[in-house]
Amino acid sequence: MDFSIKSLDAKTGIASLKTGCLAVAVFENKTLSSAARALDKKGEINAALKSGDITGKPGSTLLLRGVTGGAAERVLLVGLGKEDAVGEKDLLSAMQATARTFAALGAADAVVALPFDIVKTRDTAWAVRSYVLAARDGAYRFDAMKSKKEPAPTGVRKIAFAVPATAADVAKHAVTQAVAVANGIDLTKDLGNYPANVCTPTYLAKTAKKMAGEFKLDVEILDRKQLQALKMGSFLSVTNGSVEPPKFIVLKHLGGKSKDAPVVLVGKGITFDSGGISLKPGSAMDEMKYDMGGAASVLGTMRAIAEMKLKLNVIVVIPTCENMPSGSATKPGDIVTSMSGQTIEILNTDAEGRLVLCDALTYAERFKPAAVVDVATLTGACITALGHHNSGLFTRSDEAHDALANELLAAGKQAGDTAWRMPIEDSYQEQLKSNFADMANIGGPPAGAVTAACFLERYTKKYTWAHLDIAGTAWKSGAAKGSTGRPVPLLTTFLINRAQAAR
C-alpha cells in the first residue's frame, strides 16, 4: 500500500483531480464539506444527501459514480456527524469507513479529501497518521503458516491525501512516520502470531540480528554461559524446564548525540508460558504464545524508529526463554539469587515474567539511562482491573517519575493507544515478604498487578523507571484472535516526543 500527498492550491483544486475514487465529507445536518461543494456543480451530491441515501452520521458512506462536477471516476461520500461538533472519534470512524470502502473497490488509486483539521484538539498530521495506521491495520493478514494463502487484497493500493499547499510538508512527514510505525506494528503482530515452535528465543535473536543488519544497529546476543557469568540466577531459573536455549538480546539505535543518555526499553520475551510446575489450565493455553508480547512490541518500536532515523539514543533489552514443566524445572519453594544479589523465594512458577525482567532491569543500570520502560504481558490481574482498553502504567511517585508517567500517558492519548496509571506504594510491598528469602515472587491474589510492579520496582532504584503491563492489550481472543501490535504506537510516540524535546 502506497501513501502520498496531493498539494492543493489555487490552480490545483479538488474538481481537477483525476483518480479512481475521491472521498469527501458530508454532515448530519445535510450540509457539505468545502471539498464536496466544489464537486457539486449540478447538485448531485446535495440531492443524494437530502434523499436520505446517506445520513451523514460518523462512518456512514455512499459511493457515487459519474458525478459531473469533477474528474474522479467515483466519489465516496463519508459522514462526519454534526458539522459544528466533529470529535476525534467521529473523524476516526470516518477514516476507518473510508479505508474499508477503498479495500473493496476496483480502483487502482484514490484520494482522501476529508477536512483533516476539523477536530479542534487535533491537527492534520494526526489525522493523516491515523488514516495510514487504520488502512494498514485493515490490510494486515497473517497466513504465513497456511499451505493455501489467502487471496491478495484487490482494493485500492495507492492512496493520496489532499491537503492545502501550506500543510503539504507536515503531511508528508506524517506519512513517513506513520508508515514506519505501521511497519513496526506489523512486525510485532507477526512475531506474536507465529506459533511457539517457530517463534522461539533463537528466532527472536535472529530477528534482532536481521534488523541490525538492515538498519545498521548495534546488536549483542548473550547465551547461557554469558548469563551464568553475569549471575542472572533469577532469569536462568525460568529456563530450567525447557530444552530451548535462553537468549538475552541487546539492540542499540544510537541516533542521538554520543553524550546523551539513552532511553532503555525492556521487553518480556517468554515465547511460551505453560506456567511451569505451577501449570496453567489447559483452556486457552495456546494463547500463551503471546507472552512474548513485550519483546515483540519493543522490537517493533525499534524497527519503527530505526526506519524513521529518529535522532535519539534508544536501547532495547530482551530476556527471552520458555517456561516449561519437566524433571529439571524450578519448583515452588525454590530460592534463587538475582543478578542484583537479592534472593527470591519462588512460590509460584507461573509468576515467571518478573523473574526474567528483574535481571534485565539490573543489567540496564550499565547504560546509565535517561529512563527505563519495561513492557510485559505480566498479570491476569491487570486484565481484571483495566480490561482490554488500557495498558497498566506503574511507577514511583516523585517529581522525575511523575514526569515520565505523564509523558507516557500523553503519548498514549496522542497515539490512541492508551494507558492508565496504577499505584505503587510501600504498603503493597508488605505482601512480598518471605520467611526464607529477601522477597517472594508473588504477593497473593489481592492487587496482583500492583504487587508484580512492586517486585520489579525493587530492581530499579538507580534510574527513572516505568512499567507497562500489557496483558489486556497485546492480543485479542475469540474470533478476532491475534496480536494487536500494542503498545508500539504509544512507545514510538513517546520516543518521537523525546527526540523533539531534545532538539
C-alpha positions in Angstrom: 0.0 0.0 0.0 1.4 3.3 -1.1 0.6 6.7 0.5 1.4 10.2 -0.8 0.3 13.8 -0.6 -1.7 15.9 -3.2 -0.9 19.5 -2.6 -3.9 21.8 -3.4 -3.5 25.4 -4.4 -5.4 27.9 -6.5 -4.5 26.1 -9.7 -5.0 22.5 -8.4 -8.5 22.2 -7.0 -10.5 19.2 -5.9 -12.6 19.1 -9.0 -9.5 18.7 -11.3 -8.1 15.7 -9.5 -8.1 12.6 -11.8 -8.4 9.5 -9.6 -10.3 6.2 -9.3 -12.2 7.5 -6.2 -12.3 10.7 -4.3 -13.5 10.7 -0.7 -15.2 13.9 0.6 -17.2 14.6 3.7 -20.9 15.3 4.4 -22.6 16.2 7.7 -25.7 15.1 9.6 -27.5 18.5 9.1 -27.4 17.7 5.4 -24.6 20.1 4.6 -21.5 19.5 2.5 -17.8 20.0 3.3 -15.9 22.5 1.2 -14.5 19.7 -1.0 -17.9 18.2 -1.5 -19.3 21.6 -2.5 -16.5 22.0 -5.1 -17.7 18.8 -6.8 -21.4 19.5 -6.6 -21.8 21.9 -9.5 -25.1 20.2 -10.7 -26.5 19.4 -7.2 -25.9 15.6 -7.5 -24.3 15.3 -4.1 -26.8 17.6 -2.4 -29.6 15.5 -3.9 -28.2 12.3 -2.5 -27.8 13.8 0.9 -31.3 15.2 1.0 -32.9 12.0 -0.3 -31.6 10.2 2.8 -29.3 7.8 0.9 -26.6 8.8 3.4 -27.4 10.1 6.9 -24.1 12.0 7.5 -23.6 10.1 10.7 -19.9 9.4 11.6 -18.7 6.5 9.4 -21.7 6.4 7.1 -20.8 6.1 3.4 -22.3 6.3 -0.1 -20.5 5.6 -3.3 -21.5 7.7 -6.4 -20.4 7.2 -10.0 -20.4 9.8 -12.8 -20.5 12.9 -10.7 -20.2 15.6 -13.4 -18.6 18.3 -11.2 -15.1 16.6 -11.0 -12.6 14.4 -12.8 -12.8 11.5 -10.4 -14.4 8.2 -11.6 -16.1 7.7 -8.3 -17.0 10.0 -5.4 -17.3 8.5 -1.9 -19.4 10.5 0.5 -18.3 10.0 4.1 -20.4 11.0 7.1 -18.6 13.1 9.8 -21.5 13.8 12.2 -22.6 17.3 13.3 -20.6 19.9 11.5 -20.0 22.2 14.5 -19.2 19.3 16.9 -17.0 16.8 15.0 -14.9 15.0 17.6 -11.8 12.8 17.4 -13.9 9.6 17.5 -16.1 10.9 14.6 -13.2 11.6 12.4 -11.6 8.2 13.2 -14.8 6.5 12.3 -15.0 8.3 9.0 -11.4 7.4 8.1 -11.9 3.8 9.1 -15.0 3.6 7.0 -13.1 5.2 4.1 -10.3 2.6 4.4 -12.8 -0.3 4.5 -14.6 1.0 1.3 -11.3 1.5 -0.5 -10.3 -2.0 0.3 -13.2 -3.4 -1.6 -13.0 -1.1 -4.7 -11.7 -2.0 -8.1 -10.0 1.4 -8.5 -6.2 1.5 -8.7 -5.9 4.7 -6.8 -7.9 7.1 -4.6 -7.7 10.5 -2.9 -8.9 11.3 0.6 -10.1 14.9 0.8 -11.7 14.9 4.3 -11.3 18.1 6.4 -8.3 16.8 8.4 -8.1 19.8 10.6 -11.8 19.9 11.6 -11.2 18.4 15.2 -10.2 21.3 17.4 -7.8 19.3 19.6 -6.1 17.6 16.7 -4.1 18.7 13.6 -3.7 17.5 10.0 -0.6 15.4 10.9 -2.6 13.4 13.5 -5.4 12.8 11.0 -3.1 11.6 8.3 -1.1 9.3 10.7 -4.4 7.9 12.0 -5.7 7.1 8.4 -2.4 5.3 7.5 -2.5 3.2 10.6 -6.2 2.4 10.1 -5.7 1.4 6.5 -2.6 -0.8 7.3 -4.4 -2.4 10.2 -7.3 -3.3 7.9 -4.9 -4.7 5.3 -2.9 -6.9 7.7 -3.1 -10.6 7.2 -1.2 -13.5 8.8 -1.2 -16.5 6.6 2.5 -17.4 6.8 1.7 -20.9 8.2 -1.1 -21.8 5.8 -0.4 -24.1 2.8 -3.0 -22.2 0.8 -2.6 -18.4 1.1 -5.5 -16.1 1.4 -6.2 -14.2 -1.9 -4.2 -11.0 -2.1 -6.2 -7.8 -1.4 -7.6 -6.3 -4.7 -8.6 -2.9 -3.3 -7.1 0.5 -3.8 -3.3 0.3 -3.4 -2.3 3.9 -3.9 -3.9 6.5 -1.6 -3.2 10.2 -1.6 -4.2 12.8 0.9 -5.5 16.1 -0.5 -4.2 18.9 1.8 -3.6 22.7 1.3 -0.2 23.6 0.0 0.6 25.2 3.3 0.2 21.8 5.1 1.9 19.6 2.5 5.3 19.3 4.2 3.8 18.5 7.6 1.5 15.9 6.0 4.4 14.3 4.1 6.4 13.9 7.3 3.3 12.4 9.0 3.0 9.8 6.2 6.7 8.9 6.6 6.3 8.4 10.3 3.0 6.6 10.1 4.4 4.1 7.5 7.4 3.4 9.8 5.1 2.9 12.8 2.8 0.6 10.7 5.8 -1.5 9.7 6.8 -1.8 13.3 3.2 -2.8 14.3 3.2 -5.4 11.5 6.5 -6.9 12.8 5.1 -7.0 16.4 1.9 -8.7 15.1 3.9 -11.3 13.1 6.1 -12.2 16.0 3.1 -12.6 18.3 1.0 -14.6 15.8 3.8 -17.1 14.9 3.4 -20.3 17.0 5.8 -21.0 19.8 7.5 -23.8 17.8 8.5 -21.2 15.3 9.0 -18.0 17.3 11.5 -19.4 19.9 14.1 -17.3 21.8 16.5 -18.2 19.0 14.0 -16.8 16.4 13.7 -13.6 18.3 17.5 -13.3 18.4 17.7 -13.9 14.6 15.0 -11.2 14.1 17.1 -8.7 16.1 20.2 -9.6 14.1 18.4 -9.2 10.8 17.0 -5.8 11.9 20.5 -4.7 13.0 21.8 -5.6 9.5 19.0 -3.8 7.7 19.1 -0.6 9.7 22.8 -0.5 10.8 22.1 -1.1 14.5 24.4 -2.5 17.2 23.4 -5.9 18.4 24.6 -8.3 21.0 23.1 -11.8 21.8 24.1 -13.3 25.2 23.8 -17.1 25.6 23.5 -19.3 28.7 27.2 -19.3 29.6 27.4 -15.5 29.5 24.2 -15.2 31.6 25.7 -17.6 34.1 28.8 -15.4 34.2 26.6 -12.4 34.9 25.0 -14.3 37.7 21.5 -13.9 36.3 20.1 -16.7 38.6 16.6 -15.4 38.5 16.3 -15.3 34.7 18.0 -18.7 34.3 15.7 -20.3 36.9 12.8 -19.9 34.4 14.6 -21.7 31.7 15.4 -24.9 33.7 12.4 -26.9 32.4 12.9 -26.1 28.7 15.2 -27.6 26.1 15.1 -24.3 24.1 18.2 -22.2 24.9 17.6 -18.8 26.5 18.8 -15.6 24.8 19.4 -12.2 26.1 19.1 -9.6 23.3 20.6 -6.1 23.4 19.8 -3.9 20.4 21.1 -0.3 20.1 19.8 2.6 17.9 22.3 5.4 18.6 20.7 8.2 16.7 21.3 11.0 19.2 24.4 12.7 20.5 27.1 10.4 21.8 26.9 12.1 25.3 23.1 11.8 25.6 21.9 9.1 28.0 19.7 6.5 26.2 16.1 5.5 26.8 16.1 1.8 27.5 13.1 -0.4 26.6 13.0 -3.8 28.3 10.6 -6.4 26.8 9.5 -9.6 28.4 10.2 -12.4 26.0 8.5 -15.6 27.3 7.9 -17.3 23.9 5.7 -19.9 25.6 4.4 -19.9 29.2 3.0 -23.2 30.4 3.2 -21.9 33.9 6.0 -24.4 34.6 5.4 -26.7 37.6 2.5 -24.3 38.6 0.8 -25.5 35.4 -1.8 -23.3 33.8 -5.3 -24.7 33.0 -5.4 -26.2 29.5 -8.2 -23.9 28.3 -6.8 -21.1 26.1 -3.2 -22.1 27.0 -2.4 -21.8 23.3 -2.6 -18.0 23.8 0.5 -18.2 26.0 2.5 -17.9 22.8 1.6 -14.2 23.2 3.6 -14.0 26.5 6.4 -12.5 24.5 4.2 -9.5 23.6 6.6 -7.2 25.4 9.6 -8.4 23.4 7.6 -8.2 20.2 6.5 -4.6 20.9 9.9 -3.3 21.7 11.4 -4.9 18.6 8.5 -3.3 16.6 9.2 0.0 18.2 12.9 -0.3 17.4 12.1 -1.1 13.8 9.9 2.0 13.5 12.3 4.5 15.0 15.2 3.0 13.0 13.3 3.3 9.8 12.4 7.0 10.5 16.1 7.6 11.6 14.9 9.1 14.9 17.6 11.3 16.5 17.6 9.7 19.9 19.6 7.0 21.6 17.5 4.0 22.3 18.5 0.6 23.6 16.2 -2.5 23.6 16.9 -5.3 26.1 15.0 -8.6 25.8 15.4 -11.5 28.2 13.7 -14.4 26.3 13.1 -18.1 27.1 10.3 -20.6 27.6 8.7 -21.5 30.9 8.1 -25.3 30.7 7.5 -28.2 33.2 9.9 -31.1 33.4 12.1 -33.0 35.8 14.6 -30.2 35.8 12.1 -27.3 36.1 12.3 -24.9 39.0 9.9 -25.9 41.8 7.6 -23.9 44.1 9.6 -23.1 47.2 13.0 -22.9 45.4 15.1 -19.9 46.3 17.2 -18.2 43.6 19.7 -15.3 43.6 19.1 -12.5 41.1 21.9 -10.5 39.3 21.4 -7.8 41.9 22.3 -10.2 44.7 18.8 -10.2 46.1 17.3 -13.6 46.8 13.8 -14.7 45.7 11.6 -17.4 47.1 9.6 -18.7 44.1 6.2 -19.5 45.5 4.6 -19.8 42.0 6.5 -20.7 38.9 3.7 -19.1 36.8 4.9 -15.7 38.1 7.9 -16.0 35.8 7.8 -12.8 33.9 9.1 -10.7 36.8 11.9 -13.3 37.3 13.3 -12.7 33.9 12.7 -8.9 34.0 14.4 -8.2 37.3 17.7 -9.4 36.0 17.2 -7.4 32.7 16.4 -4.3 34.8 19.6 -4.8 36.8 21.5 -5.2 33.5 20.1 -1.9 32.3 22.0 0.0 35.0 25.2 -0.2 32.9 23.8 2.1 30.3 23.3 5.0 32.8 19.8 5.5 31.2 17.8 8.7 31.0 14.8 6.4 31.6 13.9 2.8 31.5 10.4 1.5 30.4 9.7 -2.2 30.8 6.9 -3.8 28.8 5.3 -7.1 29.7 2.3 -9.3 29.5 2.7 -9.6 33.2 -0.5 -10.3 35.1 -4.0 -11.5 34.5 -4.9 -9.2 37.4 -4.3 -6.2 35.1 -7.0 -7.5 32.8 -9.3 -7.8 35.7 -8.5 -4.2 36.7 -8.5 -2.5 33.3 -10.0 -4.9 30.8 -8.7 -4.7 27.2 -8.8 -0.9 26.7 -5.9 0.5 28.7 -2.5 -0.9 29.5 -1.5 -0.6 33.1 1.2 2.0 33.9 3.2 1.8 37.1 6.0 3.9 38.5 7.1 5.5 41.7 5.6 8.8 42.8 8.2 11.6 42.8 9.0 14.5 40.5 11.1 12.5 38.0 8.8 9.5 37.9 5.6 11.6 37.7 7.1 13.4 34.7 7.9 10.1 33.0 4.4 8.8 33.7 2.8 11.9 32.3 5.0 11.6 29.1 3.8 8.0 28.6 0.2 8.8 29.4 0.2 11.8 27.0 1.9 9.7 24.2 -0.8 7.1 24.7 -3.6 9.6 24.3 -1.9 11.2 21.3 -1.5 7.8 19.6 -4.9 6.3 20.6 -3.0 3.6 22.4 -3.9 4.5 26.0 -2.6 3.5 29.4 -3.9 4.1 32.9 -1.7 4.9 35.9 -1.9 2.4 38.8 -0.4 2.8 42.3 2.9 1.7 43.7 3.1 2.2 47.5 5.2 0.8 50.3 2.1 -0.7 51.8 1.8 -3.2 48.9 5.4 -4.2 49.3 4.5 -5.9 52.6 2.7 -8.6 50.6 6.1 -9.8 49.1 7.6 -10.7 52.4 9.2 -14.1 52.7 10.3 -16.0 55.8 13.3 -17.5 53.9 14.5 -15.1 51.2 14.7 -11.3 50.6 11.3 -11.5 48.9 8.7 -13.8 47.5 7.8 -13.7 43.8 4.1 -13.3 44.4 2.0 -11.3 46.9 -1.2 -13.3 46.9 -4.4 -12.6 45.0 -5.1 -9.0 46.2 -3.8 -6.3 43.9 -1.8 -8.8 41.9 -0.8 -6.4 39.1 0.4 -3.9 41.8 2.5 -6.3 43.7 4.1 -7.6 40.5 5.1 -4.0 39.7 6.3 -3.6 43.3 8.5 -6.6 42.8 10.1 -5.0 39.7 10.5 -1.7 41.4 13.0 -3.2 43.9 15.4 -3.6 41.0 15.1 -0.1 39.6 16.4 2.2 42.4 19.3 3.6 40.3 17.3 5.2 37.5 14.0 6.6 36.5 11.7 3.8 35.5 8.1 2.9 34.5 6.4 -0.5 33.9 3.7 -1.2 31.3 1.5 -4.2 31.9 0.1 -5.1 28.5 -1.6 -8.4 29.4 -5.0 -7.0 28.4 -4.0 -5.1 25.3 -1.3 -7.2 23.5 -3.7 -9.6 21.8 -7.3 -10.4 21.2 -9.1 -13.7 21.8 -12.1 -15.4 20.2 -13.0 -15.0 16.5 -10.7 -12.0 16.2 -7.7 -13.9 17.9 -4.4 -12.2 17.1 -1.8 -9.8 18.1 -2.8 -6.1 18.3 0.6 -4.6 17.9 0.1 -2.6 21.0 1.9 -0.7 22.6 4.0 0.2 19.6 2.0 3.4 18.8 2.4 4.6 22.4 6.1 3.8 22.6 7.0 5.3 19.3 5.1 8.5 20.0 6.8 8.7 23.4 10.2 8.4 21.7 9.3 10.8 18.9 8.3 13.4 21.6 11.5 12.9 23.5 13.6 13.4 20.3 11.7 16.6 19.5 12.2 17.9 23.1 15.9 17.2 22.8 16.4 19.4 19.7 
